[in-house]
Amino acid sequence: MEGVSAVMWQWFLKGGPVMWPLLLCSVIAAAVMLERLVFWIQEQRSQHAELIHKLLHLTERGLIDEALAAAKGTQDAIVRILVNGLSHHHFSLEGALEVAVHAELKRMKRYLGVLDTIITVAPLLGIFGTVTGILVAFGALEGRIPDPKIVASGIAQAVITTVAGLAIAIPTVVAYNYFCARVEDAASRMSTHITNFQILYQKGKANHVGETSLV
């Protein structure tokens, strides 16, 4: 294991100074991917389909206070959105739902911009290292007696930085697309439940008005 680490370190040094910002990109990308993975695992565990159906059923019957009490302390994102709508239904149901959806989607998209930036920057840094490595090699060829060690060093720098940039960008773009797909799926689920919720709310409101008029 120590031998492998030593070889990797030697390759890293041969890549030249561009390898340091590439290393920083890889660390940031790995940290963001791990954080987002943990986030989505927690989101998956916090989903409560039965509570959503119960909340919709109570809303349909016009039992707003009971619905709020049943959803108290929930970690489900959709339930939080519906609760925010019910909490402000006297003023603006749609406005409250819109604000809650925006907050949840913002939470789900957190740090995706960082991954998107690394996807672009890492290959560009690799290309920059390639150009500087080629310049080093050409500089060595300008003399009457070219130094093969310098030429080899420049070529190695060009190849290593290109490989490093691609090695960082490829898994990052895969992770980015995966997390974006999770956000789109969550947004679709939100839209479906909110539409059902609004219909059932209007139905419950009409039933409540009808019962009140009979009394």
Rosetta constraint file for C-alpha pairs under 8 A:
AtomPair CA 1 CA 5 HARMONIC 6.28 0.50
AtomPair CA 2 CA 6 HARMONIC 6.10 0.50
AtomPair CA 3 CA 7 HARMONIC 6.24 0.50
AtomPair CA 4 CA 8 HARMONIC 6.15 0.50
AtomPair CA 5 CA 9 HARMONIC 6.09 0.50
AtomPair CA 6 CA 10 HARMONIC 6.21 0.50
AtomPair CA 7 CA 11 HARMONIC 6.28 0.50
AtomPair CA 8 CA 12 HARMONIC 6.08 0.50
AtomPair CA 9 CA 13 HARMONIC 6.24 0.50
AtomPair CA 10 CA 14 HARMONIC 6.21 0.50
AtomPair CA 11 CA 15 HARMONIC 6.32 0.50
AtomPair CA 11 CA 160 HARMONIC 7.38 0.50
AtomPair CA 12 CA 16 HARMONIC 7.32 0.50
AtomPair CA 12 CA 19 HARMONIC 6.54 0.50
AtomPair CA 12 CA 160 HARMONIC 7.90 0.50
AtomPair CA 13 CA 17 HARMONIC 7.86 0.50
AtomPair CA 13 CA 19 HARMONIC 7.70 0.50
AtomPair CA 14 CA 153 HARMONIC 6.87 0.50
AtomPair CA 14 CA 156 HARMONIC 6.56 0.50
AtomPair CA 14 CA 157 HARMONIC 5.74 0.50
AtomPair CA 14 CA 160 HARMONIC 7.59 0.50
AtomPair CA 15 CA 19 HARMONIC 5.80 0.50
AtomPair CA 15 CA 129 HARMONIC 7.60 0.50
AtomPair CA 15 CA 156 HARMONIC 6.77 0.50
AtomPair CA 15 CA 157 HARMONIC 4.23 0.50
AtomPair CA 15 CA 158 HARMONIC 7.28 0.50
AtomPair CA 15 CA 159 HARMONIC 7.99 0.50
AtomPair CA 15 CA 160 HARMONIC 5.37 0.50
AtomPair CA 15 CA 161 HARMONIC 5.63 0.50
AtomPair CA 16 CA 129 HARMONIC 7.59 0.50
AtomPair CA 16 CA 157 HARMONIC 6.04 0.50
AtomPair CA 17 CA 21 HARMONIC 7.96 0.50
AtomPair CA 18 CA 22 HARMONIC 6.51 0.50
AtomPair CA 18 CA 125 HARMONIC 6.79 0.50
AtomPair CA 18 CA 126 HARMONIC 7.64 0.50
AtomPair CA 18 CA 128 HARMONIC 7.73 0.50
AtomPair CA 18 CA 129 HARMONIC 5.76 0.50
AtomPair CA 18 CA 161 HARMONIC 7.13 0.50
AtomPair CA 19 CA 23 HARMONIC 5.94 0.50
AtomPair CA 19 CA 161 HARMONIC 6.57 0.50
AtomPair CA 19 CA 164 HARMONIC 7.83 0.50
AtomPair CA 20 CA 24 HARMONIC 6.30 0.50
AtomPair CA 21 CA 25 HARMONIC 6.20 0.50
AtomPair CA 21 CA 125 HARMONIC 7.86 0.50
AtomPair CA 22 CA 26 HARMONIC 6.25 0.50
AtomPair CA 22 CA 122 HARMONIC 6.31 0.50
AtomPair CA 22 CA 125 HARMONIC 6.97 0.50
AtomPair CA 22 CA 126 HARMONIC 7.88 0.50
AtomPair CA 22 CA 164 HARMONIC 7.23 0.50
AtomPair CA 22 CA 165 HARMONIC 6.74 0.50
AtomPair CA 22 CA 168 HARMONIC 7.93 0.50
AtomPair CA 23 CA 27 HARMONIC 6.26 0.50
AtomPair CA 24 CA 28 HARMONIC 6.20 0.50
AtomPair CA 25 CA 29 HARMONIC 5.99 0.50
AtomPair CA 25 CA 118 HARMONIC 6.31 0.50
AtomPair CA 25 CA 122 HARMONIC 6.84 0.50
AtomPair CA 25 CA 168 HARMONIC 7.59 0.50
AtomPair CA 26 CA 30 HARMONIC 6.03 0.50
AtomPair CA 26 CA 168 HARMONIC 5.89 0.50
AtomPair CA 27 CA 31 HARMONIC 6.14 0.50
AtomPair CA 28 CA 32 HARMONIC 6.14 0.50
AtomPair CA 29 CA 33 HARMONIC 6.05 0.50
AtomPair CA 29 CA 114 HARMONIC 7.72 0.50
AtomPair CA 29 CA 115 HARMONIC 6.17 0.50
AtomPair CA 29 CA 118 HARMONIC 7.11 0.50
AtomPair CA 29 CA 172 HARMONIC 6.66 0.50
AtomPair CA 30 CA 34 HARMONIC 6.10 0.50
AtomPair CA 31 CA 35 HARMONIC 6.12 0.50
AtomPair CA 32 CA 36 HARMONIC 6.04 0.50
AtomPair CA 32 CA 111 HARMONIC 6.68 0.50
AtomPair CA 32 CA 114 HARMONIC 7.91 0.50
AtomPair CA 32 CA 115 HARMONIC 7.42 0.50
AtomPair CA 33 CA 37 HARMONIC 6.01 0.50
AtomPair CA 33 CA 172 HARMONIC 7.93 0.50
AtomPair CA 33 CA 175 HARMONIC 6.82 0.50
AtomPair CA 34 CA 38 HARMONIC 6.22 0.50
AtomPair CA 35 CA 39 HARMONIC 6.13 0.50
AtomPair CA 36 CA 40 HARMONIC 6.20 0.50
AtomPair CA 36 CA 179 HARMONIC 7.62 0.50
AtomPair CA 37 CA 41 HARMONIC 6.25 0.50
AtomPair CA 38 CA 42 HARMONIC 6.24 0.50
AtomPair CA 39 CA 43 HARMONIC 6.19 0.50
AtomPair CA 40 CA 44 HARMONIC 6.02 0.50
AtomPair CA 41 CA 45 HARMONIC 6.30 0.50
AtomPair CA 42 CA 46 HARMONIC 6.12 0.50
AtomPair CA 43 CA 47 HARMONIC 6.44 0.50
AtomPair CA 43 CA 76 HARMONIC 7.33 0.50
AtomPair CA 43 CA 77 HARMONIC 7.84 0.50
AtomPair CA 46 CA 75 HARMONIC 5.60 0.50
AtomPair CA 46 CA 76 HARMONIC 5.22 0.50
AtomPair CA 47 CA 75 HARMONIC 7.53 0.50
AtomPair CA 47 CA 76 HARMONIC 4.99 0.50
AtomPair CA 47 CA 77 HARMONIC 7.53 0.50
AtomPair CA 48 CA 52 HARMONIC 6.47 0.50
AtomPair CA 48 CA 76 HARMONIC 6.17 0.50
AtomPair CA 49 CA 53 HARMONIC 6.35 0.50
AtomPair CA 50 CA 54 HARMONIC 6.14 0.50
AtomPair CA 51 CA 55 HARMONIC 6.00 0.50
AtomPair CA 51 CA 70 HARMONIC 7.82 0.50
AtomPair CA 51 CA 71 HARMONIC 7.14 0.50
AtomPair CA 51 CA 79 HARMONIC 7.63 0.50
AtomPair CA 52 CA 56 HARMONIC 6.19 0.50
AtomPair CA 52 CA 78 HARMONIC 7.60 0.50
AtomPair CA 52 CA 79 HARMONIC 6.07 0.50
AtomPair CA 53 CA 57 HARMONIC 6.09 0.50
AtomPair CA 54 CA 58 HARMONIC 6.19 0.50
AtomPair CA 54 CA 67 HARMONIC 7.80 0.50
AtomPair CA 55 CA 59 HARMONIC 6.11 0.50
AtomPair CA 55 CA 67 HARMONIC 5.33 0.50
AtomPair CA 55 CA 70 HARMONIC 7.35 0.50
AtomPair CA 55 CA 71 HARMONIC 7.26 0.50
AtomPair CA 55 CA 79 HARMONIC 7.92 0.50
AtomPair CA 56 CA 60 HARMONIC 6.11 0.50
AtomPair CA 56 CA 196 HARMONIC 7.92 0.50
AtomPair CA 56 CA 197 HARMONIC 6.08 0.50
AtomPair CA 56 CA 200 HARMONIC 6.88 0.50
AtomPair CA 57 CA 61 HARMONIC 6.49 0.50
AtomPair CA 57 CA 200 HARMONIC 7.96 0.50
AtomPair CA 58 CA 62 HARMONIC 6.30 0.50
AtomPair CA 58 CA 63 HARMONIC 5.19 0.50
AtomPair CA 58 CA 64 HARMONIC 6.88 0.50
AtomPair CA 58 CA 66 HARMONIC 7.01 0.50
AtomPair CA 58 CA 67 HARMONIC 5.63 0.50
AtomPair CA 59 CA 63 HARMONIC 5.64 0.50
AtomPair CA 59 CA 64 HARMONIC 5.88 0.50
AtomPair CA 59 CA 67 HARMONIC 6.61 0.50
AtomPair CA 59 CA 197 HARMONIC 7.60 0.50
AtomPair CA 59 CA 200 HARMONIC 6.32 0.50
AtomPair CA 59 CA 201 HARMONIC 5.52 0.50
AtomPair CA 59 CA 204 HARMONIC 6.09 0.50
AtomPair CA 60 CA 200 HARMONIC 4.62 0.50
AtomPair CA 60 CA 201 HARMONIC 5.62 0.50
AtomPair CA 60 CA 202 HARMONIC 7.83 0.50
AtomPair CA 60 CA 203 HARMONIC 5.96 0.50
AtomPair CA 60 CA 204 HARMONIC 4.29 0.50
AtomPair CA 60 CA 205 HARMONIC 7.87 0.50
AtomPair CA 61 CA 203 HARMONIC 7.91 0.50
AtomPair CA 61 CA 204 HARMONIC 4.90 0.50
AtomPair CA 61 CA 207 HARMONIC 7.32 0.50
AtomPair CA 61 CA 208 HARMONIC 7.75 0.50
AtomPair CA 62 CA 201 HARMONIC 7.11 0.50
AtomPair CA 62 CA 204 HARMONIC 4.28 0.50
AtomPair CA 62 CA 205 HARMONIC 5.83 0.50
AtomPair CA 62 CA 207 HARMONIC 7.22 0.50
AtomPair CA 62 CA 208 HARMONIC 6.06 0.50
AtomPair CA 63 CA 67 HARMONIC 6.22 0.50
AtomPair CA 63 CA 204 HARMONIC 7.96 0.50
AtomPair CA 64 CA 68 HARMONIC 6.25 0.50
AtomPair CA 64 CA 86 HARMONIC 6.80 0.50
AtomPair CA 65 CA 69 HARMONIC 6.20 0.50
AtomPair CA 66 CA 70 HARMONIC 6.13 0.50
AtomPair CA 67 CA 71 HARMONIC 6.32 0.50
AtomPair CA 68 CA 72 HARMONIC 6.22 0.50
AtomPair CA 68 CA 83 HARMONIC 6.26 0.50
AtomPair CA 68 CA 86 HARMONIC 7.30 0.50
AtomPair CA 68 CA 87 HARMONIC 7.61 0.50
AtomPair CA 71 CA 79 HARMONIC 6.91 0.50
AtomPair CA 71 CA 80 HARMONIC 7.94 0.50
AtomPair CA 71 CA 83 HARMONIC 7.11 0.50
AtomPair CA 74 CA 79 HARMONIC 7.08 0.50
AtomPair CA 74 CA 80 HARMONIC 7.04 0.50
AtomPair CA 75 CA 79 HARMONIC 7.75 0.50
AtomPair CA 75 CA 80 HARMONIC 7.24 0.50
AtomPair CA 76 CA 80 HARMONIC 6.25 0.50
AtomPair CA 77 CA 81 HARMONIC 6.38 0.50
AtomPair CA 77 CA 104 HARMONIC 6.77 0.50
AtomPair CA 78 CA 82 HARMONIC 6.33 0.50
AtomPair CA 78 CA 190 HARMONIC 6.08 0.50
AtomPair CA 78 CA 193 HARMONIC 7.61 0.50
AtomPair CA 79 CA 83 HARMONIC 5.99 0.50
AtomPair CA 80 CA 84 HARMONIC 6.11 0.50
AtomPair CA 80 CA 100 HARMONIC 7.66 0.50
AtomPair CA 81 CA 85 HARMONIC 6.40 0.50
AtomPair CA 81 CA 97 HARMONIC 5.96 0.50
AtomPair CA 81 CA 100 HARMONIC 5.17 0.50
AtomPair CA 81 CA 101 HARMONIC 6.28 0.50
AtomPair CA 82 CA 86 HARMONIC 6.26 0.50
AtomPair CA 82 CA 97 HARMONIC 6.78 0.50
AtomPair CA 82 CA 194 HARMONIC 7.20 0.50
AtomPair CA 82 CA 197 HARMONIC 7.51 0.50
AtomPair CA 83 CA 87 HARMONIC 5.97 0.50
AtomPair CA 84 CA 88 HARMONIC 6.52 0.50
AtomPair CA 84 CA 96 HARMONIC 6.08 0.50
AtomPair CA 84 CA 97 HARMONIC 6.48 0.50
AtomPair CA 84 CA 100 HARMONIC 6.61 0.50
AtomPair CA 85 CA 89 HARMONIC 5.73 0.50
AtomPair CA 85 CA 92 HARMONIC 7.88 0.50
AtomPair CA 85 CA 93 HARMONIC 5.04 0.50
AtomPair CA 85 CA 94 HARMONIC 7.06 0.50
AtomPair CA 85 CA 95 HARMONIC 7.89 0.50
AtomPair CA 85 CA 96 HARMONIC 4.95 0.50
AtomPair CA 85 CA 97 HARMONIC 4.95 0.50
AtomPair CA 85 CA 100 HARMONIC 7.95 0.50
AtomPair CA 86 CA 93 HARMONIC 6.88 0.50
AtomPair CA 88 CA 92 HARMONIC 6.11 0.50
AtomPair CA 88 CA 93 HARMONIC 5.97 0.50
AtomPair CA 88 CA 96 HARMONIC 6.33 0.50
AtomPair CA 89 CA 93 HARMONIC 4.35 0.50
AtomPair CA 89 CA 96 HARMONIC 7.75 0.50
AtomPair CA 92 CA 96 HARMONIC 6.11 0.50
AtomPair CA 93 CA 97 HARMONIC 6.21 0.50
AtomPair CA 94 CA 98 HARMONIC 6.08 0.50
AtomPair CA 95 CA 99 HARMONIC 6.23 0.50
AtomPair CA 96 CA 100 HARMONIC 6.22 0.50
AtomPair CA 97 CA 101 HARMONIC 6.10 0.50
AtomPair CA 97 CA 194 HARMONIC 7.85 0.50
AtomPair CA 98 CA 102 HARMONIC 6.17 0.50
AtomPair CA 99 CA 103 HARMONIC 6.29 0.50
AtomPair CA 100 CA 104 HARMONIC 6.24 0.50
AtomPair CA 101 CA 105 HARMONIC 6.09 0.50
AtomPair CA 101 CA 190 HARMONIC 7.64 0.50
AtomPair CA 102 CA 106 HARMONIC 6.04 0.50
AtomPair CA 103 CA 107 HARMONIC 6.26 0.50
AtomPair CA 104 CA 108 HARMONIC 6.28 0.50
AtomPair CA 105 CA 109 HARMONIC 6.08 0.50
AtomPair CA 105 CA 183 HARMONIC 7.21 0.50
AtomPair CA 105 CA 187 HARMONIC 7.31 0.50
AtomPair CA 106 CA 110 HARMONIC 6.14 0.50
AtomPair CA 108 CA 183 HARMONIC 6.30 0.50
AtomPair CA 109 CA 113 HARMONIC 7.97 0.50
AtomPair CA 109 CA 180 HARMONIC 7.64 0.50
AtomPair CA 109 CA 183 HARMONIC 6.95 0.50
AtomPair CA 111 CA 115 HARMONIC 6.81 0.50
AtomPair CA 112 CA 116 HARMONIC 6.23 0.50
AtomPair CA 112 CA 176 HARMONIC 6.72 0.50
AtomPair CA 112 CA 179 HARMONIC 7.85 0.50
AtomPair CA 112 CA 180 HARMONIC 7.95 0.50
AtomPair CA 113 CA 117 HARMONIC 6.14 0.50
AtomPair CA 114 CA 118 HARMONIC 6.31 0.50
AtomPair CA 115 CA 119 HARMONIC 6.16 0.50
AtomPair CA 115 CA 172 HARMONIC 6.48 0.50
AtomPair CA 115 CA 173 HARMONIC 7.56 0.50
AtomPair CA 115 CA 176 HARMONIC 6.33 0.50
AtomPair CA 116 CA 120 HARMONIC 6.70 0.50
AtomPair CA 116 CA 173 HARMONIC 7.52 0.50
AtomPair CA 116 CA 176 HARMONIC 7.04 0.50
AtomPair CA 117 CA 121 HARMONIC 6.02 0.50
AtomPair CA 118 CA 122 HARMONIC 5.55 0.50
AtomPair CA 118 CA 169 HARMONIC 6.88 0.50
AtomPair CA 118 CA 172 HARMONIC 7.59 0.50
AtomPair CA 119 CA 123 HARMONIC 7.24 0.50
AtomPair CA 119 CA 168 HARMONIC 7.75 0.50
AtomPair CA 119 CA 169 HARMONIC 4.80 0.50
AtomPair CA 119 CA 170 HARMONIC 7.68 0.50
AtomPair CA 119 CA 172 HARMONIC 6.27 0.50
AtomPair CA 119 CA 173 HARMONIC 6.07 0.50
AtomPair CA 120 CA 124 HARMONIC 6.64 0.50
AtomPair CA 120 CA 169 HARMONIC 7.52 0.50
AtomPair CA 121 CA 125 HARMONIC 6.08 0.50
AtomPair CA 122 CA 126 HARMONIC 6.25 0.50
AtomPair CA 122 CA 165 HARMONIC 4.71 0.50
AtomPair CA 122 CA 166 HARMONIC 7.08 0.50
AtomPair CA 122 CA 168 HARMONIC 6.51 0.50
AtomPair CA 122 CA 169 HARMONIC 5.97 0.50
AtomPair CA 123 CA 127 HARMONIC 6.18 0.50
AtomPair CA 123 CA 162 HARMONIC 6.99 0.50
AtomPair CA 123 CA 165 HARMONIC 4.46 0.50
AtomPair CA 123 CA 166 HARMONIC 5.68 0.50
AtomPair CA 123 CA 169 HARMONIC 6.57 0.50
AtomPair CA 124 CA 128 HARMONIC 6.09 0.50
AtomPair CA 124 CA 165 HARMONIC 7.39 0.50
AtomPair CA 125 CA 129 HARMONIC 6.15 0.50
AtomPair CA 125 CA 161 HARMONIC 7.52 0.50
AtomPair CA 125 CA 162 HARMONIC 8.00 0.50
AtomPair CA 125 CA 165 HARMONIC 6.51 0.50
AtomPair CA 126 CA 130 HARMONIC 6.21 0.50
AtomPair CA 126 CA 158 HARMONIC 7.98 0.50
AtomPair CA 126 CA 161 HARMONIC 4.57 0.50
AtomPair CA 126 CA 162 HARMONIC 4.21 0.50
AtomPair CA 126 CA 163 HARMONIC 7.19 0.50
AtomPair CA 126 CA 164 HARMONIC 6.63 0.50
AtomPair CA 126 CA 165 HARMONIC 4.57 0.50
AtomPair CA 126 CA 166 HARMONIC 7.41 0.50
AtomPair CA 127 CA 131 HARMONIC 6.23 0.50
AtomPair CA 127 CA 158 HARMONIC 7.90 0.50
AtomPair CA 127 CA 161 HARMONIC 7.26 0.50
AtomPair CA 127 CA 162 HARMONIC 5.90 0.50
AtomPair CA 127 CA 165 HARMONIC 7.89 0.50
AtomPair CA 128 CA 132 HARMONIC 6.30 0.50
AtomPair CA 129 CA 133 HARMONIC 5.98 0.50
AtomPair CA 129 CA 157 HARMONIC 6.67 0.50
AtomPair CA 129 CA 158 HARMONIC 5.67 0.50
AtomPair CA 129 CA 161 HARMONIC 5.36 0.50
AtomPair CA 129 CA 162 HARMONIC 7.03 0.50
AtomPair CA 130 CA 134 HARMONIC 6.18 0.50
AtomPair CA 130 CA 157 HARMONIC 6.58 0.50
AtomPair CA 130 CA 158 HARMONIC 3.56 0.50
AtomPair CA 130 CA 159 HARMONIC 6.45 0.50
AtomPair CA 130 CA 161 HARMONIC 6.26 0.50
AtomPair CA 130 CA 162 HARMONIC 6.21 0.50
AtomPair CA 131 CA 135 HARMONIC 6.19 0.50
AtomPair CA 131 CA 158 HARMONIC 6.67 0.50
AtomPair CA 132 CA 136 HARMONIC 6.26 0.50
AtomPair CA 132 CA 154 HARMONIC 7.69 0.50
AtomPair CA 132 CA 157 HARMONIC 7.96 0.50
AtomPair CA 132 CA 158 HARMONIC 7.13 0.50
AtomPair CA 133 CA 137 HARMONIC 6.34 0.50
AtomPair CA 133 CA 153 HARMONIC 7.60 0.50
AtomPair CA 133 CA 154 HARMONIC 4.14 0.50
AtomPair CA 133 CA 155 HARMONIC 5.81 0.50
AtomPair CA 133 CA 156 HARMONIC 7.34 0.50
AtomPair CA 133 CA 157 HARMONIC 5.02 0.50
AtomPair CA 133 CA 158 HARMONIC 4.56 0.50
AtomPair CA 134 CA 138 HARMONIC 6.09 0.50
AtomPair CA 134 CA 154 HARMONIC 5.67 0.50
AtomPair CA 134 CA 155 HARMONIC 6.15 0.50
AtomPair CA 134 CA 158 HARMONIC 6.25 0.50
AtomPair CA 135 CA 139 HARMONIC 5.94 0.50
AtomPair CA 135 CA 154 HARMONIC 7.30 0.50
AtomPair CA 136 CA 140 HARMONIC 6.38 0.50
AtomPair CA 136 CA 150 HARMONIC 7.21 0.50
AtomPair CA 136 CA 151 HARMONIC 6.97 0.50
AtomPair CA 136 CA 153 HARMONIC 7.90 0.50
AtomPair CA 136 CA 154 HARMONIC 5.01 0.50
AtomPair CA 137 CA 141 HARMONIC 6.51 0.50
AtomPair CA 137 CA 150 HARMONIC 6.34 0.50
AtomPair CA 137 CA 151 HARMONIC 4.20 0.50
AtomPair CA 137 CA 152 HARMONIC 7.11 0.50
AtomPair CA 137 CA 153 HARMONIC 7.31 0.50
AtomPair CA 137 CA 154 HARMONIC 4.63 0.50
AtomPair CA 137 CA 155 HARMONIC 6.37 0.50
AtomPair CA 138 CA 142 HARMONIC 6.51 0.50
AtomPair CA 138 CA 151 HARMONIC 7.30 0.50
AtomPair CA 139 CA 143 HARMONIC 7.76 0.50
AtomPair CA 140 CA 146 HARMONIC 5.52 0.50
AtomPair CA 140 CA 147 HARMONIC 6.01 0.50
AtomPair CA 140 CA 148 HARMONIC 7.93 0.50
AtomPair CA 140 CA 150 HARMONIC 6.09 0.50
AtomPair CA 140 CA 151 HARMONIC 5.90 0.50
AtomPair CA 141 CA 145 HARMONIC 7.64 0.50
AtomPair CA 141 CA 146 HARMONIC 4.86 0.50
AtomPair CA 141 CA 147 HARMONIC 7.33 0.50
AtomPair CA 141 CA 151 HARMONIC 7.26 0.50
AtomPair CA 142 CA 146 HARMONIC 6.97 0.50
AtomPair CA 146 CA 151 HARMONIC 7.74 0.50
AtomPair CA 147 CA 151 HARMONIC 6.42 0.50
AtomPair CA 148 CA 152 HARMONIC 5.97 0.50
AtomPair CA 149 CA 153 HARMONIC 6.01 0.50
AtomPair CA 150 CA 154 HARMONIC 6.16 0.50
AtomPair CA 151 CA 155 HARMONIC 6.29 0.50
AtomPair CA 152 CA 156 HARMONIC 5.99 0.50
AtomPair CA 153 CA 157 HARMONIC 6.14 0.50
AtomPair CA 154 CA 158 HARMONIC 6.26 0.50
AtomPair CA 155 CA 159 HARMONIC 6.28 0.50
AtomPair CA 156 CA 160 HARMONIC 5.92 0.50
AtomPair CA 157 CA 161 HARMONIC 6.04 0.50
AtomPair CA 158 CA 162 HARMONIC 6.38 0.50
AtomPair CA 159 CA 163 HARMONIC 6.24 0.50
AtomPair CA 160 CA 164 HARMONIC 6.02 0.50
AtomPair CA 161 CA 165 HARMONIC 6.02 0.50
AtomPair CA 162 CA 166 HARMONIC 6.34 0.50
AtomPair CA 163 CA 167 HARMONIC 5.93 0.50
AtomPair CA 164 CA 168 HARMONIC 6.24 0.50
AtomPair CA 165 CA 169 HARMONIC 6.19 0.50
AtomPair CA 166 CA 170 HARMONIC 5.87 0.50
AtomPair CA 167 CA 171 HARMONIC 7.10 0.50
AtomPair CA 168 CA 172 HARMONIC 6.36 0.50
AtomPair CA 169 CA 173 HARMONIC 6.04 0.50
AtomPair CA 170 CA 174 HARMONIC 6.45 0.50
AtomPair CA 171 CA 175 HARMONIC 6.17 0.50
AtomPair CA 172 CA 176 HARMONIC 5.99 0.50
AtomPair CA 173 CA 177 HARMONIC 6.08 0.50
AtomPair CA 174 CA 178 HARMONIC 6.22 0.50
AtomPair CA 175 CA 179 HARMONIC 6.18 0.50
AtomPair CA 176 CA 180 HARMONIC 6.10 0.50
AtomPair CA 177 CA 181 HARMONIC 6.09 0.50
AtomPair CA 178 CA 182 HARMONIC 6.36 0.50
AtomPair CA 179 CA 183 HARMONIC 6.30 0.50
AtomPair CA 180 CA 184 HARMONIC 6.23 0.50
AtomPair CA 181 CA 185 HARMONIC 6.10 0.50
AtomPair CA 182 CA 186 HARMONIC 6.13 0.50
AtomPair CA 183 CA 187 HARMONIC 6.07 0.50
AtomPair CA 184 CA 188 HARMONIC 6.15 0.50
AtomPair CA 185 CA 189 HARMONIC 6.31 0.50
AtomPair CA 186 CA 190 HARMONIC 6.15 0.50
AtomPair CA 187 CA 191 HARMONIC 6.16 0.50
AtomPair CA 188 CA 192 HARMONIC 6.29 0.50
AtomPair CA 189 CA 193 HARMONIC 6.23 0.50
AtomPair CA 190 CA 194 HARMONIC 5.92 0.50
AtomPair CA 191 CA 195 HARMONIC 6.10 0.50
AtomPair CA 192 CA 196 HARMONIC 6.36 0.50
AtomPair CA 193 CA 197 HARMONIC 5.92 0.50
AtomPair CA 194 CA 198 HARMONIC 6.07 0.50
AtomPair CA 195 CA 199 HARMONIC 6.36 0.50
AtomPair CA 196 CA 200 HARMONIC 6.16 0.50
AtomPair CA 197 CA 201 HARMONIC 5.89 0.50
AtomPair CA 198 CA 202 HARMONIC 6.24 0.50
AtomPair CA 199 CA 203 HARMONIC 6.24 0.50
AtomPair CA 200 CA 204 HARMONIC 5.97 0.50
AtomPair CA 201 CA 205 HARMONIC 5.98 0.50
AtomPair CA 202 CA 206 HARMONIC 6.09 0.50
AtomPair CA 203 CA 207 HARMONIC 6.20 0.50
AtomPair CA 204 CA 208 HARMONIC 6.06 0.50
AtomPair CA 205 CA 209 HARMONIC 6.19 0.50
AtomPair CA 206 CA 210 HARMONIC 6.10 0.50
AtomPair CA 207 CA 211 HARMONIC 6.17 0.50
AtomPair CA 208 CA 212 HARMONIC 6.14 0.50
AtomPair CA 209 CA 213 HARMONIC 6.16 0.50
AtomPair CA 210 CA 214 HARMONIC 6.34 0.50
AtomPair CA 211 CA 215 HARMONIC 6.39 0.50
